[in-house]
Every structure is written in structure tokens, then in C-alpha cells.
Amino acid sequence: MAIRPERLEAGDTVGVVSVGSPLSREVIDERIAYLESLGLRVIIGEHTYEENGFLAGDDESRAEDFMNMVVNNEVKMILPVRGGWCHRNAQVFGLQFDSRESKNCNWI
């Protein structure tokens, strides 16, 4: 059975992270501006703009940003700037991700 999260509303907080390949700062900033135009608050992961070869920063940095969003009670949605190696990031810390532990975060 699929779990449907609550609809986001103006004032809700979205956490933006890079979990896979990098995007240019300009593209990321355009996407953030769009989210803000919808009335959403945006928190940007510390390493979101980093580049490390074909990845957006090293594994530990990307995993740290993602997990910081998971444990942040204000974040209602975690939005990667593009798809990628998120599962690999969880393995960096040996995490067994359980959505029941994600507190208020409804969307990943």
C-alpha cells in the first residue's frame, strides 16, 4: 500500500541537497527561486554546490547533507537537485533508513 504524504503548503520547509551528479550553481539557484515563489522555505545543504569529478562532493559530504535534512524537524520534504547515489550515501554511514524514524519529513 502506497503512503501518501500531506500536501506541501506555503510556509513549509524544503531541504535541498545534492546526492548524485552536480548541477551548476545557476540551475540550482533557479530551482530554489521557483520553490520560494511557491511560498516554500528552503534550506540548502552545506555541500549542495560542491563538485568532485562526476559527483556533487564526496560520499561523506553528500550523505551528511541528506541525513541532516532527515533529522531536521522543520523539513517536510527533501528534494535532491537531481537523482543519483542516495542509497550509496546511506551505506557510507551503515544506515538502515526507516521512514518511521524520519519525524516530520513526509517527502523524499
C-alpha positions in Angstrom: 0.0 0.0 0.0 1.4 3.4 -1.0 1.8 6.1 1.6 0.7 9.5 0.5 2.3 12.3 2.4 0.5 15.5 3.2 0.4 18.2 0.6 3.0 20.9 1.0 1.7 24.4 1.8 3.1 27.9 1.7 5.5 28.3 4.7 6.5 24.6 4.7 10.3 23.9 4.6 12.0 22.0 1.8 15.6 20.7 2.2 17.6 20.9 -1.0 20.6 18.5 -1.3 22.9 17.1 -4.0 23.0 13.3 -3.7 24.3 12.4 -7.1 25.9 14.3 -10.0 26.4 18.1 -9.6 24.4 20.8 -11.3 25.6 24.4 -11.9 25.0 26.9 -9.2 22.8 28.8 -11.7 20.5 25.9 -12.3 20.3 25.1 -8.5 19.5 28.7 -7.7 16.8 28.9 -10.4 15.1 25.8 -8.9 15.4 27.3 -5.4 13.9 30.5 -6.6 11.0 28.6 -8.1 10.3 26.8 -4.7 10.4 30.1 -2.9 8.0 31.6 -5.4 5.5 28.9 -4.3 5.8 30.3 -0.8 8.1 27.4 0.5 11.0 28.0 2.8 14.2 26.4 1.5 17.2 25.1 3.5 20.2 24.3 1.4 22.6 21.5 2.3 26.0 22.7 3.2 27.7 20.8 0.4 25.0 21.3 -2.3 27.2 23.3 -4.6 30.3 21.1 -4.4 31.8 19.1 -7.2 34.0 16.0 -7.1 34.5 14.6 -10.6 31.2 13.3 -11.8 29.6 13.6 -8.3 28.5 16.5 -6.2 31.1 16.3 -3.5 32.5 13.3 -1.7 30.3 10.5 -0.4 30.5 11.6 3.2 29.5 15.2 2.5 26.5 14.2 0.4 25.4 11.7 3.0 25.9 14.2 5.8 23.7 16.8 4.0 21.0 14.2 3.4 20.9 12.9 6.9 20.9 16.5 8.3 17.7 17.0 6.4 16.2 13.7 7.7 16.7 14.7 11.3 15.7 18.3 10.9 12.1 18.6 12.3 11.4 21.6 10.2 12.0 19.8 6.9 8.8 18.5 5.3 10.4 17.5 2.0 13.9 16.5 1.0 14.4 17.5 -2.6 17.6 16.3 -4.4 18.7 18.7 -7.1 18.9 15.7 -9.4 18.7 11.9 -8.9 21.8 9.8 -8.1 23.5 7.8 -5.5 21.4 8.4 -2.4 21.3 4.7 -1.4 25.1 4.6 -1.7 25.2 7.6 0.7 23.2 5.8 3.3 25.6 2.9 3.1 28.5 5.3 3.9 27.3 5.5 7.5 25.9 2.0 7.6 22.4 3.3 8.0 19.3 1.3 7.7 16.8 4.0 6.7 13.3 3.6 8.1 10.7 6.2 7.1 9.2 5.8 10.6 12.3 7.4 12.0 12.1 10.5 9.7 9.9 12.5 12.1 8.1 15.2 10.2 9.7 14.6 6.8 7.0 13.4 4.5 8.6 13.6 1.1 12.0 12.3 -0.1 
